[in-house]
Amino acid sequence: MADDPKKTTLDRKLIALHEPHEVRSWTESLGCTETQLRDAVKAIGNSAEEVRQYLAEKLK
């Protein structure tokens, strides 16, 4: 993952929890807390699409 928050191509397919700007961006985008995001990535991996689906089910 690149450290440059302006790069959005491949970065948007994977969630990099070690990048604070990505954690902020993903929690805003997915409508979840940082804890929920970290739990989802721990449970299923860092694929943005899989995390999105996982959280959609969990946050119903």
N, C-alpha and C positions, 0 to 999 in steps of 0.2 A: 504494500500500500504506500502510496506517495504521501508525503507530509504536506503537500501543497493543497489547501482547501479549495483552490480554484479548479483543480483537476476533478472532473466528474464522470468521465467515461467508464472505465473499468472499476473505479472506486464505488460506483453505485450498485455493483452486482454483489459486492462482499462488504460485510460490516467489520470494521477494524476497531475493536474495543480499546486498543492502546492509543488511539488518536482522540483526544478530548473534543475536537471540533466535529469529528464523525459521530461520536456518542451523542452530542448535543443535537446534531442534525437528524440523526435517526430517531431519537426520542420524540422530537417535534414532528417529524414526518409520519411516524407510526402511532403517535398519540399514546405513548406509554412512558413509564418511568425508566430511569436508568437501571434499576434493579430488575424490572420486568425484561428489559432488553438483554441484560447480561444473563439472566436465567434462560431466556429463549435461545441465545447463542450457545450456552453451555449444554442445553438439552438437544439441539438439533444441528448445530454448526453455524457458520457465518454467512451462509447464502442469504442475501437480502430477501429474495422471493419466498424461501422456506420460512424465514423468520416472520415475514409479513403474514403468511398463512397461519402459522402457529399462533401468533398473537391474536389474529382475528378470531380464532376458536377460543382462546383462553380469555379474551376480554369481552366476550359476548354478554 
